[in-house]
Amino acid sequence: MRSRKQRKMNLNLVWAFIGLIAITFAVRQVEVIRVRNRLMQLESEIEYYMMLNTALEEQIETLGSEEYIEKTAREKLGLVMPGEVQYIPIKDGKGQ
């Protein structure tokens, strides 16, 4: 028969083992939660950058259109189409 001291020691070892398993499980759960949070953050960033990418693609399409190029050439560079006459308003000396 085992002595009382041996049984107590064996019981302490069992409890220590159960405690170790519980601590390991808790640490892993914390790590899983941290990884899930990071995953959600990354998915949110991916969604943001996909929307930004779509907006930039639309802007590229607009900036490359003939209508936009012509409008910019007329407004910023003062260019006119062949046969057109450009009128430039002149301010008088009265500050108008």
C-alpha distances in whole Angstrom, upper triangle without the diagonal:
4,6,9,11,10,10,13,15,14,16,18,19,19,22,23,24,25,27,29,29,31,33,34,35,37,39,40,41,44,45,46,48,49,50,52,54,55,56,58,60,61,62,64,65,66,68,70,71,72,74,76,76,78,80,81,82,84,86,86,88,90,91,92,94,98,99,97,98,102,101,99,102,105,103,102,104,107,108,110,111,114,117,115,117,114,116,114,115,117,116,120,120,119,116,115
4,6,8,6,7,10,11,10,12,15,15,16,19,20,21,22,24,25,27,28,30,31,33,34,36,37,39,41,42,43,45,46,47,49,51,52,53,55,57,58,59,61,63,63,65,67,68,69,71,73,73,75,77,78,79,82,83,84,85,88,88,89,92,95,96,94,95,99,98,97,100,102,100,99,101,105,105,107,108,111,114,112,114,112,113,111,112,114,113,116,117,116,112,112
4,5,5,6,9,10,11,12,14,15,17,19,20,21,23,24,26,27,29,30,32,33,35,36,38,39,41,42,43,45,47,48,49,51,53,54,56,57,58,60,62,63,64,66,68,69,70,72,73,74,76,78,79,80,82,84,84,86,88,89,90,93,96,97,95,96,100,99,97,100,103,101,99,102,105,106,108,109,112,115,113,114,112,113,112,112,114,113,116,117,116,112,112
4,5,5,6,9,10,11,12,14,15,16,18,20,21,22,24,26,27,28,30,31,33,34,36,37,39,41,42,43,45,46,48,49,51,52,54,55,57,58,60,61,63,64,66,67,68,70,72,73,75,76,77,79,81,82,83,85,87,88,89,91,95,95,93,94,98,97,95,98,101,99,98,100,103,104,106,107,110,113,111,113,110,111,110,110,112,111,114,114,114,110,110
4,6,5,6,9,10,11,12,14,15,16,18,20,21,22,24,25,27,28,30,31,33,34,36,37,39,40,42,43,45,46,48,49,51,52,54,55,57,58,60,61,63,64,66,67,69,70,71,73,75,76,77,79,80,81,83,85,86,87,89,93,94,91,93,96,95,94,97,99,97,96,98,101,102,105,105,109,112,110,111,108,109,108,108,110,109,112,112,112,108,108
4,5,5,6,8,10,10,12,14,15,16,18,20,21,22,24,25,27,28,30,31,33,34,36,37,39,40,42,43,45,46,48,49,51,52,54,55,57,58,59,61,63,64,65,67,69,69,71,73,74,75,78,79,80,81,83,84,85,88,91,92,90,91,95,94,92,95,98,96,94,97,100,101,103,104,107,110,108,109,107,108,107,107,109,108,111,112,111,107,107
4,5,5,6,9,10,10,12,14,15,16,18,20,21,22,24,26,27,28,30,31,33,35,36,37,39,41,42,43,45,47,48,49,51,52,53,55,57,58,60,61,63,64,66,67,68,70,72,73,74,76,78,78,80,82,83,84,86,90,91,88,90,93,93,91,94,96,95,93,96,99,100,102,103,106,109,107,108,106,107,105,106,108,107,110,111,110,106,106
4,5,5,6,9,10,10,12,14,15,16,18,20,21,22,24,25,27,28,30,31,33,34,36,37,39,40,42,43,45,46,48,49,51,52,54,55,56,58,60,61,62,64,66,67,69,70,71,73,75,76,77,79,81,81,83,85,89,89,87,88,92,91,89,92,95,93,91,94,97,98,100,101,104,107,105,107,104,105,103,104,105,105,108,108,108,104,104
4,5,5,6,9,10,10,12,14,15,16,18,20,21,22,24,25,27,28,30,31,33,34,36,37,39,40,42,43,45,46,48,49,51,52,54,55,57,58,60,61,63,64,65,67,69,70,71,73,74,75,77,79,80,81,83,87,88,85,87,90,89,88,91,93,91,90,92,95,96,99,99,103,106,104,105,102,103,102,103,104,103,107,107,106,102,102
4,5,5,6,9,10,10,12,14,15,17,18,20,21,22,24,26,27,29,30,32,33,35,36,37,39,41,42,43,45,47,48,49,51,52,53,55,57,58,59,61,63,64,65,67,68,69,72,73,74,76,78,78,80,82,86,86,84,85,89,88,86,89,92,90,89,91,94,95,97,98,101,104,102,104,101,102,101,102,103,103,106,106,106,102,102
4,5,5,6,9,10,11,12,14,15,16,18,20,21,22,24,26,27,29,30,31,33,35,36,37,39,41,42,43,45,46,48,49,51,52,54,55,57,58,60,61,62,64,66,67,68,70,72,73,74,76,77,78,81,84,85,82,84,88,87,85,88,91,89,87,90,93,94,96,97,100,103,101,102,100,101,100,100,102,101,104,105,104,100,100
4,5,5,6,8,10,10,12,14,15,16,18,20,21,22,24,25,27,28,30,31,33,34,36,37,39,40,42,43,45,46,48,49,51,52,54,55,56,58,60,61,63,64,65,67,69,70,71,73,75,75,77,79,83,83,81,82,86,85,83,86,89,87,85,88,91,92,94,95,98,101,99,100,98,99,97,98,99,99,102,102,102,98,98
4,5,5,6,9,10,10,12,14,15,16,18,20,21,22,24,26,27,28,30,31,33,34,36,37,39,40,42,43,45,46,48,49,51,52,54,55,57,58,59,61,63,64,65,67,68,69,71,73,74,75,77,81,82,79,81,84,83,82,85,87,85,84,86,90,90,93,93,97,100,98,99,97,98,96,97,98,98,101,102,101,97,97
4,5,5,6,9,10,11,12,14,15,16,18,20,21,22,24,26,27,29,30,31,33,35,36,37,39,41,42,43,45,47,47,49,51,52,53,55,57,58,59,61,62,63,66,67,68,70,72,73,74,76,80,80,78,79,83,82,81,84,86,84,83,86,89,89,92,92,95,98,97,98,95,97,95,96,98,97,100,101,100,97,96
4,5,5,6,8,10,10,12,14,15,16,18,20,21,22,24,25,27,28,30,31,33,35,36,37,39,40,42,43,45,46,48,49,51,52,54,55,56,58,60,61,62,64,66,67,68,70,71,73,75,78,79,76,78,82,81,79,82,84,83,81,84,87,88,90,91,94,97,95,96,94,95,93,94,95,95,98,99,98,94,94
4,5,5,6,9,10,10,12,14,15,16,18,20,21,22,24,26,27,28,30,32,33,34,36,38,39,40,42,43,45,46,48,49,51,53,54,55,57,59,59,61,63,64,65,67,69,70,71,73,77,77,75,76,80,79,77,80,83,81,80,82,85,86,88,89,92,95,93,95,92,93,92,92,94,93,96,97,96,92,92
4,5,5,6,9,10,11,12,14,15,16,18,20,21,22,24,26,27,28,30,32,33,35,36,37,39,41,42,43,45,47,48,49,51,52,53,55,57,58,59,61,63,63,65,67,68,69,71,75,76,73,75,78,78,76,79,81,80,78,81,84,85,87,88,91,94,92,93,91,92,91,91,93,93,96,96,96,92,92
4,5,5,6,9,10,10,12,14,15,16,18,20,21,22,24,26,27,29,30,31,33,35,36,37,39,41,42,43,45,46,47,49,51,52,54,55,57,58,60,61,62,64,66,67,68,70,74,74,72,74,77,76,75,78,80,78,77,80,83,83,86,86,90,92,91,92,90,91,89,90,92,91,94,95,94,91,90
4,5,5,6,9,10,10,12,14,15,17,18,20,21,23,24,26,27,29,30,32,33,35,36,38,39,40,42,44,45,46,48,49,51,52,54,55,57,59,60,61,63,65,65,67,69,73,73,71,72,76,75,73,76,79,77,75,78,81,82,84,85,88,91,89,90,88,89,87,88,90,89,92,93,92,88,88
4,5,5,6,9,10,11,12,14,15,17,18,20,21,23,24,26,27,28,30,32,33,34,36,38,39,41,42,43,45,47,48,49,51,53,53,55,57,58,59,61,63,64,65,67,71,71,69,70,74,73,71,74,77,75,74,76,79,80,82,83,86,89,87,89,86,87,86,87,88,88,91,91,91,87,87
4,6,5,6,9,10,11,12,14,15,16,18,20,21,22,24,26,27,28,30,31,33,35,36,37,39,41,42,43,45,46,47,49,51,52,53,55,57,57,59,61,62,63,65,69,70,67,69,72,72,70,73,76,74,73,75,78,79,81,82,85,88,86,87,85,86,85,86,87,87,90,91,90,87,86
4,5,5,6,9,10,10,12,14,15,16,18,20,21,23,24,25,27,29,30,31,33,35,36,37,39,41,42,44,45,46,48,50,51,52,54,55,56,58,60,61,62,64,68,68,66,68,71,70,69,72,74,72,71,74,77,78,80,81,84,87,85,86,84,85,83,84,86,85,88,89,88,85,84
4,5,5,6,9,10,11,12,14,15,17,18,20,21,23,24,26,27,29,30,32,33,35,36,38,39,40,42,44,45,47,48,49,51,53,54,55,57,59,59,61,63,67,67,65,66,70,69,67,70,72,71,69,72,75,76,78,79,82,85,83,84,82,83,81,82,84,83,86,87,86,82,82
4,5,5,6,9,10,11,12,14,15,16,18,20,21,22,24,26,27,28,30,32,33,35,36,37,39,41,42,43,45,47,47,49,51,52,53,55,57,58,59,61,65,65,63,64,68,67,66,68,71,69,68,70,73,74,76,77,80,83,81,83,80,81,80,81,83,82,86,86,86,82,82
4,5,5,6,9,10,10,12,14,15,16,18,20,21,22,24,26,27,29,30,31,33,35,36,37,39,40,41,43,45,46,47,49,51,52,53,55,56,58,60,63,64,62,63,67,66,64,67,70,68,67,69,72,73,75,76,79,82,80,82,79,80,79,80,82,81,85,85,85,81,80
4,5,5,6,9,10,11,12,14,15,17,18,20,21,23,24,26,27,29,30,32,33,35,36,38,39,40,42,44,45,46,48,50,51,53,54,55,57,59,63,63,60,62,65,64,63,66,68,66,65,68,71,72,74,75,78,81,79,80,78,78,77,78,79,79,82,83,82,78,78
4,5,5,6,9,10,11,12,14,16,17,18,20,21,23,24,26,27,29,30,32,33,35,36,38,39,41,42,43,45,47,48,49,51,53,53,55,57,61,61,59,60,64,63,61,64,66,65,63,66,69,70,72,73,76,79,77,78,76,77,75,76,78,77,81,81,81,77,76
4,5,5,6,9,10,10,12,14,15,16,18,20,21,22,24,26,27,28,30,31,32,35,36,37,39,40,41,43,45,46,47,49,51,52,53,55,59,59,57,58,62,61,60,63,65,63,62,65,68,68,70,71,74,77,75,77,74,76,74,75,77,77,80,81,80,77,76
4,5,5,6,9,10,10,12,14,15,16,18,20,21,23,24,25,27,29,30,31,33,35,36,37,39,40,42,44,45,46,48,50,51,52,54,58,58,56,58,61,60,59,62,64,62,61,64,67,67,69,70,73,76,74,76,73,74,73,74,76,75,79,79,79,75,74
4,5,5,6,9,10,11,12,14,15,17,18,20,21,23,24,26,27,29,30,32,33,34,36,38,39,40,42,43,45,47,48,49,51,53,57,57,54,56,59,58,57,60,62,60,59,62,65,65,68,69,72,75,73,74,71,72,71,72,73,73,76,77,76,72,72
4,5,5,6,9,10,11,12,14,15,16,18,20,21,22,24,26,27,28,30,31,32,34,36,37,38,41,42,43,45,46,47,49,51,55,55,52,54,57,57,55,58,60,59,57,60,63,64,66,67,70,73,71,72,70,71,70,70,72,72,75,76,75,72,71
4,5,5,6,9,10,10,12,14,15,16,18,20,21,22,24,26,27,29,30,31,33,35,36,37,39,40,41,43,45,46,47,49,53,53,51,53,56,55,54,57,59,58,57,59,62,63,65,65,69,72,70,71,69,70,69,70,72,71,75,76,75,71,71
4,5,5,6,9,10,11,12,14,15,17,18,20,21,23,24,26,27,29,30,32,33,35,36,38,39,40,42,44,45,46,48,52,52,50,52,55,54,53,56,58,56,55,58,61,61,64,64,68,70,68,70,67,68,67,68,70,69,73,73,73,69,68
4,5,5,6,9,10,11,12,14,15,17,18,20,21,23,24,26,27,28,30,32,33,34,36,37,39,41,42,43,45,47,50,51,48,50,53,52,51,54,56,54,53,56,58,59,62,62,66,69,67,68,65,66,65,66,67,67,70,71,71,67,66
4,5,5,6,9,10,10,12,14,15,16,18,20,21,22,24,25,26,28,30,31,32,34,36,37,38,40,41,43,45,48,49,46,48,52,51,49,52,55,53,52,54,57,58,60,61,64,67,65,66,64,65,64,65,67,67,70,71,71,67,66
4,5,5,6,9,10,10,12,14,15,16,18,20,21,23,24,25,27,29,30,31,33,35,36,37,39,40,42,44,47,48,45,47,51,50,48,51,54,52,51,54,57,57,59,60,63,66,64,65,63,64,63,64,66,66,69,70,70,66,65
4,5,5,6,9,10,11,12,14,15,17,18,20,21,23,24,26,27,29,30,32,33,34,36,38,39,40,42,46,46,44,46,49,48,46,50,52,50,49,52,55,55,57,58,62,64,62,64,61,62,61,62,63,63,67,67,67,63,62
4,5,5,6,9,10,10,12,14,15,16,18,20,21,22,24,26,27,28,30,31,32,34,36,37,38,41,44,44,42,44,47,46,45,48,50,48,47,50,52,53,55,56,60,62,60,62,59,60,59,60,62,62,65,66,66,62,61
4,5,5,6,9,10,10,12,14,15,16,18,20,21,22,24,25,27,29,30,31,33,35,36,37,39,43,43,41,43,46,45,44,47,49,48,47,49,52,52,55,55,58,61,59,61,59,60,59,60,62,62,65,67,66,62,62
4,5,5,6,9,10,11,12,14,15,17,18,20,21,23,24,26,27,29,30,32,33,34,36,38,42,42,39,41,45,44,42,46,48,46,45,48,51,51,53,54,57,60,58,59,57,58,57,58,60,60,63,65,64,60,59
4,5,5,6,9,10,11,12,14,16,17,18,20,21,22,24,26,27,28,30,32,33,34,36,40,40,38,40,43,42,40,43,46,44,43,46,48,49,51,52,56,58,56,57,55,56,55,56,57,57,61,62,61,58,57
4,5,5,6,9,10,10,12,14,15,16,18,20,21,22,24,25,26,28,30,31,32,34,38,39,36,38,41,40,39,42,44,43,42,44,47,48,50,50,54,56,55,56,54,55,54,55,57,57,61,62,62,58,57
4,5,5,6,9,10,10,12,14,15,17,18,20,21,23,24,25,27,29,30,31,33,37,37,35,37,40,39,38,41,44,42,42,44,47,47,49,49,53,56,54,55,53,54,54,55,57,57,61,62,62,58,57
4,5,5,6,9,10,11,12,14,15,17,18,20,21,23,24,26,27,29,30,32,36,36,33,35,39,37,36,40,42,40,39,42,45,45,47,48,51,54,52,53,51,52,51,52,54,54,58,59,58,55,54
4,5,5,6,8,10,10,12,14,15,16,18,20,21,22,24,26,26,28,30,34,34,32,33,37,36,34,37,40,38,37,40,42,43,45,46,49,52,50,51,49,50,49,50,52,52,56,57,57,53,52
4,5,5,6,9,10,10,12,14,15,16,18,20,21,22,24,25,27,29,32,33,30,32,36,35,34,37,39,38,37,39,42,42,44,45,48,51,49,51,49,50,49,50,53,53,57,58,58,54,53
4,6,5,6,9,10,11,12,14,15,17,18,20,21,23,24,26,27,31,31,29,31,34,33,33,36,38,36,36,39,41,41,43,44,47,50,48,49,47,49,48,49,51,52,55,57,56,53,52
4,5,5,6,9,10,11,12,14,16,17,18,20,21,22,24,26,30,30,27,29,32,31,30,33,35,34,33,36,38,39,41,42,45,48,46,47,45,46,45,46,48,48,52,53,53,49,48
4,5,5,6,8,10,10,12,14,15,16,18,20,20,22,24,28,28,26,27,31,30,29,32,34,33,32,34,37,37,39,40,43,46,44,46,43,45,44,45,47,48,52,53,53,49,48
4,5,5,6,9,10,10,12,14,15,16,18,20,21,23,27,27,25,27,30,29,29,32,34,33,32,34,37,37,39,39,42,45,44,45,43,45,44,46,48,49,52,54,54,50,49
4,5,5,6,9,10,11,12,14,15,17,18,20,21,25,25,23,25,28,27,27,30,32,30,30,33,35,35,37,37,41,43,42,43,41,42,42,43,45,46,50,51,51,48,46
4,5,5,6,9,10,10,12,14,15,16,18,20,24,24,21,23,26,25,24,27,30,28,27,30,33,33,35,36,39,42,40,41,39,40,40,41,43,44,47,49,49,45,44
4,5,5,6,9,10,10,12,14,15,16,18,22,23,20,22,25,25,24,27,29,28,28,30,32,32,34,35,38,41,39,41,39,40,40,41,44,45,48,50,50,47,45
4,5,5,6,9,10,11,12,14,15,17,21,21,19,21,24,24,23,26,28,27,27,30,32,32,33,33,37,39,38,39,38,39,39,41,43,44,48,50,50,46,45
4,5,5,6,9,10,11,12,14,16,19,19,17,19,22,21,20,24,26,24,24,27,29,29,31,31,35,37,35,37,35,36,36,37,40,41,44,46,46,43,41
4,5,5,6,9,10,10,12,14,18,18,16,17,21,20,19,22,24,23,23,25,27,27,29,30,33,36,34,36,34,35,35,36,39,40,44,45,46,42,41
4,5,5,6,9,10,11,12,16,17,15,17,20,20,19,22,24,24,24,25,28,27,29,29,32,35,34,35,34,36,36,38,40,41,45,47,48,44,43
4,5,5,6,9,10,11,15,15,13,15,18,18,17,20,22,22,22,24,26,26,27,27,30,33,31,33,32,33,33,35,38,39,43,45,45,42,40
4,5,5,6,8,10,13,13,11,13,16,15,15,18,20,19,19,21,23,23,25,25,29,31,29,31,29,31,31,32,35,36,40,42,42,39,37
4,5,5,6,9,12,13,11,12,15,16,15,17,20,19,19,20,23,22,24,24,28,30,29,31,29,31,31,33,36,37,41,43,44,40,39
4,6,5,6,10,11,10,11,14,15,15,17,19,20,20,21,23,22,23,23,26,29,28,30,29,31,31,33,36,38,42,44,45,41,40
4,5,5,9,9,7,9,12,12,12,15,16,16,17,19,20,20,21,21,24,27,25,27,26,28,28,30,33,34,38,40,41,38,36
4,6,8,9,6,7,10,10,10,12,15,14,14,16,18,18,19,20,23,26,24,26,24,26,26,28,31,33,36,39,39,36,35
4,7,9,7,7,10,12,11,13,15,16,16,17,19,18,19,19,22,25,24,26,25,27,28,30,33,35,38,41,42,39,37
4,5,5,6,9,10,11,12,14,16,16,17,19,17,18,17,20,23,22,24,23,26,26,29,32,34,38,40,41,38,36
4,6,5,6,8,10,10,12,14,15,15,16,14,14,13,16,19,18,21,20,23,24,27,30,32,36,39,40,37,35
4,6,5,6,9,10,11,12,14,15,15,14,14,13,16,19,17,19,19,21,22,24,28,30,33,36,37,35,32
4,5,5,6,8,10,10,12,13,14,13,14,15,18,21,19,20,19,21,21,24,27,29,32,35,36,33,31
4,6,5,6,9,10,10,11,12,11,12,13,16,19,17,19,18,20,21,23,26,28,32,35,36,33,31
4,5,5,6,9,10,10,10,9,9,9,13,15,14,16,14,17,18,21,24,26,30,33,34,32,30
4,5,5,6,8,10,10,9,10,11,15,17,15,16,14,16,16,19,22,24,28,30,31,29,27
4,5,5,6,7,9,9,11,13,17,19,16,17,15,17,17,19,22,24,27,30,31,28,26
4,6,6,5,6,6,8,10,13,16,14,15,13,15,15,18,21,23,27,29,31,28,27
4,6,6,5,5,6,9,12,14,11,12,10,12,12,15,18,20,24,27,28,26,24
4,6,6,8,10,13,16,18,15,14,11,12,12,14,17,19,22,25,26,23,21
4,6,8,11,14,18,19,17,16,13,15,13,16,18,19,23,25,26,24,22
4,5,9,12,15,17,15,15,12,14,13,16,18,20,23,25,27,25,24
4,7,10,13,14,12,11,8,10,10,13,15,18,21,23,25,23,22
4,7,10,12,10,10,8,11,12,15,18,21,24,27,29,27,25
4,7,8,6,7,7,10,12,16,18,22,25,28,30,28,26
4,6,6,8,9,13,15,19,22,25,28,31,33,31,29
4,6,9,11,14,17,20,23,27,29,32,34,33,31
4,7,10,13,16,19,22,26,28,31,33,32,30
4,6,10,13,16,19,22,25,28,30,29,27
4,6,10,13,15,19,21,25,27,26,24
4,6,10,13,16,19,22,24,23,21
4,6,9,13,15,19,20,19,17
4,6,10,13,16,18,16,14
4,7,10,13,14,13,11
4,6,9,11,11,9
4,7,8,7,6
4,5,6,6
4,6,7
4,6
4
